[in-house]
């Protein structure tokens, strides 16, 4: 007697639907984030707009490094346990790790109060307050994101990030309309956004009572199929075999796997630390240039120009979070149930889609990028170089590809090896930015970003070709009598 299997197309369909639903919310978020900084650039002076850019850069580095690992940990752990047939998911360990990260941030921020206010924000204490409040609020937001991703509640996930971006941009619009004024009001949107976004959380947990254990086959088929498959019985069976069949196909195997995969503080903390290294490296690729240029350039506004250029990469990366968020639990389910062929197909389709998108963006940047950035989006008196913008487009495509390959590595429980790839690329990028190899610091950024992402994508591709370090799970089956 073998466990019945759902149609193979359902797994791909579930992943595709999840990615599409998330894409709507996160695409809107990316556009609204871009619009927020565009409006800020127009309604504030160049110096004030640059301080908002620095505030966002610092905060986004911090929340990505200390909170996204827990989002990824929750997403992967919940998805794996659902794939193996378990509906119980302990949140104690992720909560402890998240609280520890938040507390560590608060202590460091309080100790470095004067350095942050005077060194980063040029004496504007209100920006420091926004940094503290906003960063602590994002702890709850990213925890909710991980829980929603693991349970594939992608509509609510998209609603959360969309609500966040709408809240943030409303403060900039208020200044643009003359309802309010000043740098502080624009900055307050960054702190208010994570609070307001949590309005979706009650709806998410109100529905959590409906979760049922998923069989392995049903979980791979989409985590939303029948809660229990009726066993097919052929030939006479004993009473013990009947009890085993009624308990569900592969019950002992599922229970043994669930016990083995019980998340411990050591295991969860190790995963979170490796992913923290990945997140820190990713944010280094996106923000280190802004900080190094701000520290070394004689032009006070050049850091803001560098930030604007890197928004070309940041906006699609924010959109791609939809794919990453749905890809990790999808791949984790496939890896847990030996779906290697489907695993490779999902990665391949994602990479091909990225290549097509990145090619179109790069060509557009080369042709019309300088005009659009100067006259449409930012309105600053700076001559952008089409070749340099095209390099950012190429780097963006390689960065997105690296994100897909990274999710494959996390799904295969190879966070440490993936982190090594990211850290090496980030360190070399910072070394390049601090070198005098190219005198034009904006062009240095563009060349360095393209080179670092090329190295990153190449090393992660080699890691992907090595496959998984774990043996595939045995097919779930019950022997016939």
C-alpha positions as CSV (number, residue, x, y, z in Angstrom):
1,X,0.0,0.0,0.0
2,X,1.5,3.3,-1.0
3,X,0.6,6.8,-0.2
4,X,-1.4,8.5,-2.9
5,X,0.1,11.4,-4.6
6,X,-1.4,14.7,-5.6
7,X,-0.9,15.8,-9.2
8,X,2.7,17.0,-9.8
9,X,1.6,20.3,-11.2
10,X,0.0,21.5,-8.0
11,X,3.4,22.2,-6.4
12,X,4.5,24.5,-9.1
13,X,1.1,26.1,-9.3
14,X,1.1,26.8,-5.5
15,X,4.6,28.4,-5.8
16,X,3.6,30.4,-8.8
17,X,0.4,31.7,-7.3
18,X,2.2,32.7,-4.1
19,X,4.9,34.5,-6.1
20,X,2.3,36.3,-8.1
21,X,0.2,37.4,-5.1
22,X,3.3,38.6,-3.3
23,X,4.6,40.3,-6.4
24,X,1.6,42.6,-6.5
25,X,2.2,43.8,-2.9
26,X,6.0,44.0,-3.1
27,X,6.1,45.5,-6.6
28,X,3.9,48.2,-5.2
29,X,6.1,48.5,-2.2
30,X,9.2,48.9,-4.4
31,X,7.6,51.6,-6.5
32,X,6.3,53.4,-3.4
33,X,9.7,53.2,-1.7
34,X,11.3,54.7,-4.8
35,X,8.6,57.4,-4.9
36,X,9.2,58.1,-1.2
37,X,12.8,59.0,-1.8
38,X,12.0,60.8,-5.0
39,X,9.5,63.1,-3.2
40,X,11.9,63.6,-0.3
41,X,14.5,64.7,-2.8
42,X,12.2,67.3,-4.3
43,X,10.6,68.7,-1.0
44,X,13.8,68.8,1.0
45,X,17.1,70.4,0.3
46,X,20.0,68.3,-0.9
47,X,21.6,68.1,2.5
48,X,18.4,67.1,4.3
49,X,17.5,64.6,1.6
50,X,21.0,63.0,2.0
51,X,20.4,62.7,5.8
52,X,17.1,60.8,5.1
53,X,19.1,58.6,2.7
54,X,21.7,57.8,5.4
55,X,19.0,57.1,8.0
56,X,17.3,54.6,5.7
57,X,20.6,53.0,4.7
58,X,21.7,52.5,8.3
59,X,18.3,51.3,9.5
60,X,17.9,48.9,6.5
61,X,21.3,47.4,7.2
62,X,20.5,46.9,10.8
63,X,17.0,45.4,10.3
64,X,18.2,43.1,7.5
65,X,21.1,41.8,9.5
66,X,19.3,41.2,12.8
67,X,15.7,40.5,11.8
68,X,15.7,38.9,8.3
69,X,17.6,35.8,9.6
70,X,14.6,35.1,11.9
71,X,12.2,35.6,9.0
72,X,14.2,33.1,7.0
73,X,14.5,30.7,9.9
74,X,10.8,30.7,10.6
75,X,9.9,30.4,6.9
76,X,12.3,27.4,6.4
77,X,11.5,25.6,9.7
78,X,7.7,25.9,9.4
79,X,7.8,24.9,5.7
80,X,10.0,21.8,6.4
81,X,7.8,20.6,9.3
82,X,4.7,21.1,7.2
83,X,6.3,19.1,4.4
84,X,7.0,16.3,6.8
85,X,3.4,16.2,8.0
86,X,3.7,18.2,11.3
87,X,1.3,21.0,12.1
88,X,3.0,22.0,15.4
89,X,5.6,24.8,15.1
90,X,7.3,26.0,18.3
91,X,8.0,29.8,18.2
92,X,9.9,29.9,21.4
93,X,13.4,29.6,20.0
94,X,12.9,32.2,17.2
95,X,11.4,34.6,19.7
96,X,14.3,34.2,22.0
97,X,16.8,34.8,19.2
98,X,14.8,37.8,17.8
99,X,14.6,39.4,21.3
100,X,18.3,38.9,21.8
101,X,19.1,40.6,18.6
102,X,16.8,43.5,19.4
103,X,18.2,43.9,22.9
104,X,21.8,43.9,21.5
105,X,20.9,46.6,19.0
106,X,19.4,48.8,21.7
107,X,22.4,48.5,24.0
108,X,24.9,49.3,21.2
109,X,22.7,52.3,20.0
110,X,22.5,53.7,23.5
111,X,26.2,53.4,24.1
112,X,27.0,55.1,20.7
113,X,24.3,57.8,21.1
114,X,26.6,60.8,20.6
115,X,28.6,59.2,17.8
116,X,25.4,58.3,15.9
117,X,23.8,61.7,16.4
118,X,26.9,63.8,15.6
119,X,28.7,61.5,13.1
120,X,25.8,60.1,11.1
121,X,23.0,62.6,11.5
122,X,25.0,65.8,11.8
123,X,23.5,66.7,15.2
124,X,19.8,66.0,14.4
125,X,18.7,64.0,17.4
126,X,15.2,63.4,16.0
127,X,16.8,61.2,13.3
128,X,18.4,59.1,16.1
129,X,15.0,58.7,17.8
130,X,13.5,57.5,14.5
131,X,16.3,55.0,14.1
132,X,15.7,53.5,17.6
133,X,11.9,53.4,17.5
134,X,11.7,52.2,13.9
135,X,14.3,49.5,14.3
136,X,12.7,48.0,17.4
137,X,9.3,48.1,15.7
138,X,10.6,46.1,12.8
139,X,11.3,43.1,15.1
140,X,7.6,42.3,15.2
141,X,7.1,43.0,11.5
142,X,9.8,40.6,10.4
143,X,8.7,37.9,12.8
144,X,5.2,38.1,11.3
145,X,6.7,38.0,7.8
146,X,8.5,34.7,8.6
147,X,5.4,33.1,10.1
148,X,3.3,34.2,7.1
149,X,5.9,32.9,4.6
150,X,6.2,29.5,6.3
151,X,2.5,29.0,6.3
152,X,2.3,30.4,2.7
153,X,-0.1,33.2,3.7
154,X,1.2,35.3,0.8
155,X,-1.8,37.6,0.4
156,X,-1.4,38.8,4.0
157,X,2.4,39.0,3.6
158,X,1.9,41.3,0.6
159,X,-0.7,43.3,2.5
160,X,1.8,43.8,5.4
161,X,4.6,45.2,3.2
162,X,2.2,47.3,1.1
163,X,0.7,48.8,4.3
164,X,4.2,49.6,5.4
165,X,5.1,51.5,2.2
166,X,1.8,53.4,2.1
167,X,2.3,54.6,5.6
168,X,5.9,55.7,4.9
169,X,5.1,57.7,1.7
170,X,2.1,59.4,3.3
171,X,4.4,61.4,5.5
172,X,6.4,62.6,2.5
173,X,3.2,63.4,0.6
174,X,2.0,65.5,3.6
175,X,5.1,67.6,3.3
176,X,4.8,67.9,-0.4
177,X,1.2,69.1,0.0
178,X,2.1,71.6,2.7
179,X,0.2,69.9,5.4
180,X,3.5,69.5,7.3
181,X,7.0,70.5,6.8
182,X,10.6,69.6,7.4
183,X,13.1,66.8,7.5
184,X,11.7,65.3,10.8
185,X,8.2,64.7,9.4
186,X,9.5,62.9,6.3
187,X,11.7,60.8,8.6
188,X,8.8,59.9,10.9
189,X,7.3,57.9,8.1
190,X,10.2,55.4,8.4
191,X,9.4,54.9,12.1
192,X,5.6,54.7,11.8
193,X,5.6,52.3,8.9
194,X,6.3,49.0,10.8
195,X,3.7,49.9,13.5
196,X,0.9,50.4,11.0
197,X,1.8,47.4,8.9
198,X,1.1,45.1,11.9
199,X,-2.7,45.6,11.4
200,X,-2.6,42.4,9.3
201,X,-1.3,40.3,12.1
202,X,-4.6,39.7,13.9
203,X,-6.2,38.5,10.7
204,X,-3.3,36.1,10.2
205,X,-3.5,34.5,13.7
206,X,-7.3,34.4,13.6
207,X,-6.9,32.0,10.7
208,X,-4.2,29.9,12.3
209,X,-6.6,27.7,14.1
210,X,-7.6,26.2,10.8
211,X,-4.2,24.6,10.2
212,X,-4.2,20.9,9.9
213,X,-1.3,18.4,9.6
214,X,-0.2,17.9,6.0
215,X,1.0,14.7,4.6
216,X,4.3,14.7,2.8
217,X,2.8,14.3,-0.6
218,X,0.2,16.9,0.0
219,X,2.7,19.4,1.4
220,X,4.9,19.1,-1.7
221,X,1.9,19.6,-3.8
222,X,1.2,23.0,-2.4
223,X,0.8,22.9,1.4
224,X,-2.9,23.6,0.9
225,X,-4.3,20.3,-0.2
226,X,-6.2,17.6,1.7
227,X,-5.2,17.4,5.3
228,X,-5.2,13.6,5.2
229,X,-5.1,11.1,2.3
230,X,-7.3,8.0,2.6
231,X,-5.0,5.0,2.3
232,X,-5.4,2.6,-0.6
233,X,-5.7,-1.0,0.7
234,X,-4.9,-4.0,-1.4
235,X,-5.1,-7.5,0.0
236,X,-5.8,-8.7,3.6
237,X,-4.2,-6.8,6.4
238,X,-3.7,-7.4,10.1
239,X,-5.2,-5.2,12.9
240,X,-1.8,-3.6,13.6
241,X,-1.4,-2.8,9.9
242,X,-4.9,-1.3,9.7
243,X,-4.1,0.9,12.7
244,X,-1.0,2.1,11.0
245,X,-2.9,2.8,7.8
246,X,-5.6,4.7,9.6
247,X,-2.9,6.7,11.4
248,X,-1.7,8.0,8.0
249,X,0.9,6.9,5.5
250,X,4.4,7.0,6.8
251,X,3.4,8.1,10.3
252,X,6.4,6.6,12.1
253,X,8.8,8.1,9.5
254,X,7.1,11.5,9.8
255,X,7.3,11.4,13.6
256,X,10.9,10.4,13.5
257,X,11.8,13.2,11.0
258,X,9.9,15.7,13.1
259,X,11.7,14.7,16.2
260,X,15.0,14.9,14.5
261,X,14.2,18.3,13.1
262,X,13.0,19.8,16.4
263,X,14.5,23.3,16.4
264,X,17.0,23.8,19.2
265,X,18.5,27.1,20.3
266,X,21.9,26.0,19.1
267,X,20.7,24.9,15.7
268,X,18.4,27.9,15.2
269,X,21.0,30.3,16.5
270,X,23.6,28.9,14.2
271,X,21.3,29.3,11.2
272,X,20.4,32.8,12.2
273,X,24.1,33.8,12.6
274,X,25.0,32.5,9.2
275,X,22.0,34.3,7.6
276,X,23.0,37.4,9.5
277,X,26.3,37.2,7.7
278,X,24.5,36.9,4.4
279,X,22.2,39.8,5.1
280,X,25.1,42.0,6.3
281,X,27.0,41.2,3.1
282,X,24.0,42.0,1.0
283,X,23.4,45.3,2.7
284,X,27.2,46.0,2.3
285,X,26.8,45.7,-1.4
286,X,23.9,48.1,-1.4
287,X,25.0,50.6,1.2
288,X,28.7,50.5,1.8
289,X,29.3,52.8,-1.2
290,X,27.0,55.4,0.2
291,X,28.8,55.4,3.6
292,X,32.3,55.3,2.1
293,X,31.6,58.1,-0.3
294,X,29.9,60.2,2.4
295,X,33.1,59.7,4.6
296,X,35.7,60.4,1.9
297,X,34.2,62.7,-0.7
298,X,34.7,66.5,-0.7
299,X,31.3,66.9,-2.4
300,X,28.7,66.8,0.4
301,X,25.9,65.7,-1.9
302,X,27.7,62.9,-3.8
303,X,26.7,60.3,-1.3
304,X,23.0,61.1,-2.1
305,X,23.8,60.7,-5.8
306,X,25.4,57.3,-5.2
307,X,22.3,56.3,-3.1
308,X,20.0,57.4,-6.0
309,X,22.0,55.2,-8.5
310,X,21.9,52.2,-6.2
311,X,18.1,52.6,-5.9
312,X,18.1,51.2,-9.4
313,X,19.3,47.9,-7.9
314,X,17.4,48.2,-4.6
315,X,13.9,48.6,-6.1
316,X,14.0,45.4,-8.2
317,X,15.6,43.6,-5.2
318,X,12.7,44.6,-3.1
319,X,10.3,43.3,-5.7
320,X,12.3,40.1,-5.9
321,X,11.6,39.5,-2.2
322,X,8.3,38.2,-3.4
323,X,10.1,35.5,-5.3
324,X,12.6,34.8,-2.6
325,X,9.9,34.7,0.1
326,X,7.8,32.1,-1.7
327,X,10.8,30.3,-3.2
328,X,12.4,29.3,0.2
329,X,9.4,27.4,1.7
330,X,8.7,25.9,-1.8
331,X,12.3,24.6,-2.2
332,X,12.5,23.5,1.4
333,X,9.4,21.3,0.9
334,X,10.9,19.8,-2.3
335,X,14.2,19.1,-0.6
336,X,12.5,17.5,2.4
337,X,10.5,15.1,0.2
338,X,13.2,14.3,-2.5
339,X,11.8,16.4,-5.2
340,X,15.2,17.2,-6.7
341,X,14.0,17.4,-10.3
342,X,11.3,19.9,-9.4
343,X,13.8,21.7,-7.2
344,X,16.2,22.2,-10.1
345,X,13.3,23.3,-12.4
346,X,12.1,25.9,-10.0
347,X,15.6,27.4,-9.7
348,X,16.2,27.3,-13.5
349,X,12.9,29.0,-14.3
350,X,13.6,31.7,-11.7
351,X,17.1,32.4,-13.1
352,X,15.9,32.6,-16.7
353,X,13.2,35.1,-15.7
354,X,15.7,37.2,-13.9
355,X,18.0,37.2,-16.9
356,X,15.3,38.4,-19.2
357,X,14.3,41.2,-16.8
358,X,17.8,42.3,-16.1
359,X,18.6,42.5,-19.9
360,X,15.6,44.8,-20.5
361,X,16.5,47.0,-17.6
362,X,20.1,47.3,-18.6
363,X,19.3,48.3,-22.2
364,X,16.8,50.9,-20.9
365,X,19.4,52.4,-18.5
366,X,21.9,52.6,-21.2
367,X,19.6,54.5,-23.6
368,X,17.4,56.7,-21.4
369,X,18.7,56.2,-17.9
370,X,20.6,59.5,-17.5
371,X,17.7,61.6,-18.7
372,X,15.1,59.9,-16.5
373,X,17.2,60.0,-13.3
374,X,18.0,63.6,-13.7
375,X,14.8,65.1,-15.0
376,X,12.1,62.8,-13.8
377,X,13.0,61.1,-10.6
378,X,15.4,63.2,-8.6
379,X,15.7,66.6,-10.1
380,X,19.3,67.1,-8.9
381,X,21.9,68.9,-11.0
382,X,24.0,65.9,-11.8
383,X,25.1,64.4,-15.1
384,X,24.6,60.6,-14.9
385,X,26.6,58.3,-17.2
386,X,24.7,55.8,-19.3
387,X,27.5,53.2,-19.3
388,X,27.8,53.4,-15.5
389,X,24.0,53.0,-15.1
390,X,24.1,50.0,-17.4
391,X,26.7,48.4,-15.1
392,X,24.3,48.9,-12.2
393,X,21.7,47.1,-14.3
394,X,24.1,44.2,-14.9
395,X,25.0,44.0,-11.3
396,X,21.3,44.1,-10.3
397,X,20.6,41.0,-12.5
398,X,23.6,39.2,-11.0
399,X,22.4,40.2,-7.5
400,X,18.9,38.8,-8.2
401,X,20.4,35.6,-9.5
402,X,22.5,35.3,-6.4
403,X,19.4,35.7,-4.3
404,X,17.7,32.7,-6.0
405,X,20.8,30.6,-5.7
406,X,21.0,31.6,-2.0
407,X,17.5,30.4,-1.3
408,X,18.4,27.1,-2.9
409,X,21.4,26.9,-0.5
410,X,19.3,27.7,2.5
411,X,16.7,25.1,1.5
412,X,19.5,22.5,1.4
413,X,20.7,23.6,4.9
414,X,24.0,25.1,3.5
415,X,23.7,28.5,5.1
416,X,27.4,28.4,6.2
417,X,28.8,27.8,2.7
418,X,26.4,30.4,1.2
419,X,27.5,33.0,3.9
420,X,31.2,32.5,2.9
421,X,30.4,33.4,-0.7
422,X,28.6,36.6,0.4
423,X,31.1,37.7,2.9
424,X,34.1,37.3,0.5
425,X,32.3,39.3,-2.2
426,X,31.3,42.1,0.3
427,X,34.8,42.4,1.8
428,X,36.3,42.7,-1.7
429,X,33.7,45.4,-2.6
430,X,34.5,47.5,0.4
431,X,38.2,47.2,-0.3
432,X,37.6,48.3,-3.9
433,X,35.5,51.3,-2.7
434,X,38.3,52.4,-0.4
435,X,41.0,52.1,-3.1
436,X,41.9,54.9,-5.4
437,X,41.7,52.7,-8.5
438,X,39.1,54.9,-10.1
439,X,39.1,58.6,-9.2
440,X,35.4,59.1,-10.0
441,X,33.7,57.7,-6.9
442,X,30.4,57.2,-8.6
443,X,31.9,55.2,-11.5
444,X,34.0,53.3,-8.9
445,X,30.7,52.3,-7.2
446,X,29.2,51.2,-10.5
447,X,32.2,49.1,-11.5
448,X,32.6,47.7,-8.1
449,X,29.0,46.7,-7.7
450,X,29.0,44.9,-11.1
451,X,32.2,43.1,-10.2
452,X,31.3,42.0,-6.7
453,X,27.9,40.6,-7.8
454,X,29.6,38.7,-10.7
455,X,31.9,37.1,-8.2
456,X,29.0,36.3,-5.8
457,X,26.8,34.8,-8.5
458,X,29.6,32.7,-9.8
459,X,30.5,31.3,-6.4
460,X,26.9,30.5,-5.4
461,X,26.4,28.8,-8.8
462,X,29.4,26.5,-7.9
463,X,27.8,25.8,-4.5
464,X,24.5,25.0,-6.2
465,X,26.1,22.5,-8.5
466,X,27.5,20.6,-5.5
467,X,24.0,19.8,-4.5
468,X,22.8,18.9,-1.0
469,X,24.9,17.6,1.8
470,X,22.0,15.7,3.2
471,X,20.6,12.4,1.9
472,X,17.2,12.7,0.4
473,X,14.3,11.6,2.5
474,X,13.0,8.1,1.8
475,X,9.6,8.0,0.0
476,X,6.7,7.7,2.4
477,X,5.1,4.3,2.0
478,X,3.4,1.6,4.0
479,X,4.0,-2.0,3.0
480,X,1.1,-4.1,1.9
481,X,0.1,-7.1,4.0
